[in-house]
Amino acid sequence: MIKVTNHKETEFIMINIPEILVANGTGAFLVLFLLLYRIRIAQTNQFDEKAYNFMLIVTFIATINETLSFIIDARPGFIFHILQYISNTISSASSGIIGYCWCLFVEYHIHRNFERIKKKSRILAIPLIIATILIIINLLGTGIIFDISKENVYTRGPMNFILYIFVFVYYIESIYTVHKAKYDSILVEFFPIYYFIIPCMIGTMIQGFFFGVSTIWLCVAIAFIIVYIEIQISISFIDDLSGLYNRKYMNHYLNKLQSNKTKHVYGFLMDINEFKAINDTYGHLKGDHALIEFGRILQYSIDKDSVAIRMGGDEFVIFAKLQSDTEAVKLKKRIENNVRQFNIHSKEPLHLSFSIGIAKYNGNIDTFLSSMDDSMYEAKNMHRLMY
């Protein structure tokens, strides 16, 4: 996403400006149209929704910016010299930012787990931080990433290739995340990982081999369009209200669990206590808010090998790969503590409490579900006796 020029290439760019305007103009239009459409029909406020929209914004800015850098290349004057540095600095940073956000988007869209995002975001930030440091050093006039001559002609620096390496590292990491999740029986059959990566790589290679042919950001825009269309298929597995996986996904997970003979899986079936009273006292909007908050609490409570699901109504379930009953008790206490903290710090008038049943998978799905159900209703009855 960074260019290299000499005087002959500069002359070619001047001739090819109309084609560049058409390609990047089309890319900018596609991204802006998709962004405005998504904003208009926004259904949730989940992390992956925000990450996807942010990537669209960065792509739109990068597309406009690259067009500007091509137009002003080799134009004399101090103002154009400054604009060259600004535009090419933005170009140098944009691809890494999108690669970083893409990995986080893939991670959350598959696992819907804040704990995984927190851990992975720190590790994935390392290449981006290094790239940022190199770009800042380049602004001091070192020319390690790119240089702008006195004639305002852009040339690529000796460490420019590192930015490409970082982008491909992000692409490879996202592919690994998808295939690892598929191996672990998480739903990824419909995740269009290659629909994004292949167009981006093709656009990068074409522009790399044929300088002056602007294809990168157009291909990125097309990739986002394709990904958006394909992801609509997997949305049927997401609960609209809570943002967790739904019962349809639970059935898929259990089928995978049975066929893969996975061991050390625990199920946690939960039911919000007096949920009808919340609806009757505060109204259904507050009841919906209680479901949303409880779903968010579960997302923050589970670790990287767990998945939270809203079965329907006020019933939720967690499936977690744990090594012992002790770890299962720790997860239960973590959920209870997070609910307690919500009740202490929330400004909402409602008070959340829940009953929970825990069972370990023994190889039979029916027995597994029945054990969870029996355990949960036993806890429910104890709550009624106490209150």
N, C-alpha and C positions, 0 to 999 in steps of 0.2 A: 504494500500500500504506500510505498515510498518510491520516488522516481530518481533516475539518474540521467543526466543530459550532457551532450556536448553541443557544439555550434550547429552541426548538421541535424542533430535531433531537435534542436530548438527551431530550426527552419521547418522541419517536418511537423512539429507541434502547431506552428502558426498556420500551416496549411490545413491541419486536421482539427482545428478548433470547432468547426460545425459538428463533426462527428462526436467530439468530446461533449459538447453541449447537449446533443441528442441523447447520448448514453447516460450521462450523469443526470440530465434533466428528467429522463424516464425513471431512473433509480430514485431520485428525490421525490418525484410524484408518487410512486408506488409506496414508498415508506411513509410519506406524510398522509396519504389516503388511509393506509392501514392503521396508523397511529390514531388519527381522528375517529376512525370507525370504532376502534377498540375503546377509546375514551367515551364515545357516545353510548356504547352498549355494555359498559363496564358492569360485570356481574359480581366480582369479589374484590377484596382488597388484599389478596394473598401475595406473598413474596414473589412468586414466579410471575404474576401479572405485572408487578412493579418492575421487575428485572427486565422482562420482555419489552415493556414500554420504554424503559431507559435505553435499551440497546437500539430501539428504533430512533430515538432522539439523537443518540450519538451517530448513528448511520446517516441520518438526514444532515446533520452538521458537517460530517466528514465528506459527504457527497458534494455539498455546496462549496466546502473549503477546498477540495481537490480541484474543482472546476476553476476556482479563483486562482489557485497556484499555477495551473497550466496557462491561464490567460495572461498573467503578469510576468511569466517567466521571461527573462532577458529584457524586460522593459527598464530603461534607465531612470534613475532618480532615487533619492533617499527614502521617500515614502514607499516606493515599490520594494526597496531593499528591506525595510522593516516588515512590510506585508509578506514578503517571501519567507522571512524567518518565522513569523507568526503562523502562516498557513502550513508550512512544512513541519513545524513543531506539532501542530494539531494533528496533521496526517500521521506523524511518527507515533503519536500516543493513541490514536483512535483504535487501531487494530488490536492493540494489547488490552485496552479497556473492554472492547467487545468480547475478546477471547476470555477474559476473566469473568465477565458477567454471564457469558454463555455457559461456562462450567457451573456456576452457582445456580443458574436457571435450570440446567439439566438435573443437578443434584436435588434441588427442592421439588421440581416437578415430578420426579420419580419417587422420592422418599417422603416428601412433605414433613420434614423433621428439622426443627430449628437447631437442635444440638449438632446435627451433622453439618449444617450450614456454618455454624459458629466455628467449628473445628477446621473445616475445609477452607473457609474463607481466609484464614490466617496463612495456611500453607500456600494456597494459590496466589496470594498477594505477593509472594517473594519475587517471581519473575517481573510482575508489574512494577514493584518498587525499584528493582534493579534497572529496568527500562527507563523509569522516570528519572532516576539519578543520572543515567547516561544522557538523557535528553537535556536535563538541566546543565550538565557539564558542557554539552554541545552549544548551549546558548552563550557560553563564555567565549566562543570563537575558536574552540579547539578543532571543530570539523570532524569529530569522531563518528557522528551519525550522518550529518550532511553539512555541506558548505555552500554559501552563497557568494559568488565572486563579485568583483567590483562592477562587472557588467550585469549583475543580478541573475546570473545563470546558476541553476541548481546542479550540484554534483553530489553523488553518494559518498559517504565517509567509510573508512576501513572497518568500523564496527557496526555498520548498518545491518549486516546479516544477522546479528544477534536478535534484533527485533523480530525477524522472520522466524527464527528458531523458537522464540518465546510463544509466538502465535501458534505454531505447529504443536508445541508442547501442550497448550490449552486444548487444541483439537483432539490430540491423542488422549489426554486425560478424560475428556468428555466421552470419547468412545469407550474407554476402559470402564467408566462409571456405568454406562448403559449395559455393557456386556457382563460386568460383575453383578449388577442388579438382576439381570436375566438369569444368571447362574444361581443367584440366591432366591429365586422364585418370586421376585418382585415384578409387578406388571410393567413390561417395557415393550411388549409385542408391537404396539402401535406408536412407539416413540420414534420420530423420523430423524434420527441422529445424522444419517448420511445425506439426507435431503438438505441439510444445512451445510455440512462440511464440504461435500463434493462441489457444489456450485462455487463456494468461496475459494476453494483450492484451484478450480479451473480458472476463475477470474484472475486470481493472483498470478498463475503461471502464464496466461495469455499476455497480461500487461507486462510481466517481467521479460518475456521473450520479444514482444513487439511493442516497444516503448512508443507512447503517443496514442496507442489504442486503449481507451479508457474502459475497462471492463470490471474492475474489482468491485466497486460499490454498486454497480448495476447488478452484478451476480449476488452480492450480499442481500440487496433488496429483494431479488427474486427468491433467494433462499428463505428469507423471513416470511414471504407470502406463502410458499409451499409448506413451511413448518406450521404456520398458523392454520392452514387448511387441514393438514394431517392431524394436528393436535385436537381438533374438534372431535375426532373419533374417540380419543382417550378421555375426553371430558365426561363421557357417559359414566365413567367410573368415579367421578368426583361429586361429593355432596355440595350442592349449590350454597347452602346456608353456612356450614361450618368450614368448608374448604378441605375437610378430611376426605379420605376414601369412603365410598358408600357400600351398601350391602352387596351390590353387584360385584364389586371388587373383592369383598370378603369371600364370596363363593369361588371366585377365581383363585384367590390365595389358598383356600382350603383344598381345592382340587390339586393345586401344585404341591401343597404340603403332603397330601396323601400319595401322590405319584412319585415324589422324590424321597419319601421315607426320611424326612428331616427329623433329627432328634433334638432334644432340649428346647422345645418350643413351649412357651407358657401362654395361656389365654387369660385375659383380664376383662370380665364382663361387668359393665358399670351402668347404673341407673340413677338419675338425679332424683333425690328424695323430694317429695311434695311438689313435684313439678306442676301438677294441676293447680295447686294453691298459688304458685307464682303467676300462672296465667290468669287465674280468677282475681287475684289481688292487684296485680300491676298491669295486666293486659297482655295480649299476645305478642306485642312488639318487645316488651321486656322479657317475655318467655323466649322469643327468638334470640334476644341478646344473651340470655343465660346459656343457651345452647352454643352460641358462638364463642363465648368466654370459656366455657368448659372445654370445647374443642381446642381452643388456643392453649389452655392449661395442659392438656394432654400432649400437644405438640412440643411444649417446652419440657415436659417431664420425661419423655422417652429418649432412649439413647439411639446410637447409629444402627443397631440391629433390631429395631422395633418399628412397628407401623400402627398408627391409630386410625380407627374406622368409626363412623357414625352409622349404626345399623338402621336407625329410623327412630322417630319420636325423640325420647330422651334417653335412649339406650346407645351406649358406646362400647367398643371393644378394642383391646390392644393385643396384638400378637408380638411376642418378644422372644428372641433367641437368648436364653439364659442358661447358665451352667448348674444352678442349684436352686433349691427352695429359698435359701437365704437371699439370693439375688432378687428373687421374685418379691420377697417381703420388703426389700430395700426400694424396689420400684413402687410398690404400693404406698410405702411411707412417703416417698418423694411426691407422689400425686396428692396425697392427703395434705402434705405441708404446703404445696403450691396452691391448693384450694383454700387452705387456712390463710395464706398470705393475701390471696385475692379478697377474701372477706374482710381482712384487716384494713387493706389499703384502698379498696374500691369505693368509689363515691356512689355506687348504685345502691338503692334501698333493699334490693333482694339479697338473700343469703344462700350461698350454694353449699349443699352437702350431697353425698352420694353413697350408695351401697355398692360393694364390689365383691365379685366372686372370682376365685382363681383356680385354674386347673392346668395340669401338665398334659401335653399331647402324648397319648399312649399308642398311637398307630391306628386308632379308629376315630374317624371324624364325628360320628354320631355320639359316641361316648364322651368325646372331648367337649362337644357343645353342651351335652346334657349335664356334665359335671360342672361346667362354668355356670350354667343356668341354676342348678340346684344350690351351688355355693352362693350365688348372688342373692337368690331369694331367701336363703337362710339369713344372710346379712340384712336383708330388707326387713324381715320379720323382727330381728333383734332391734333394729332402729325404731320400728313401730312400738315395741314394748317399752323402749327407753323414753319415747316421746309421746 
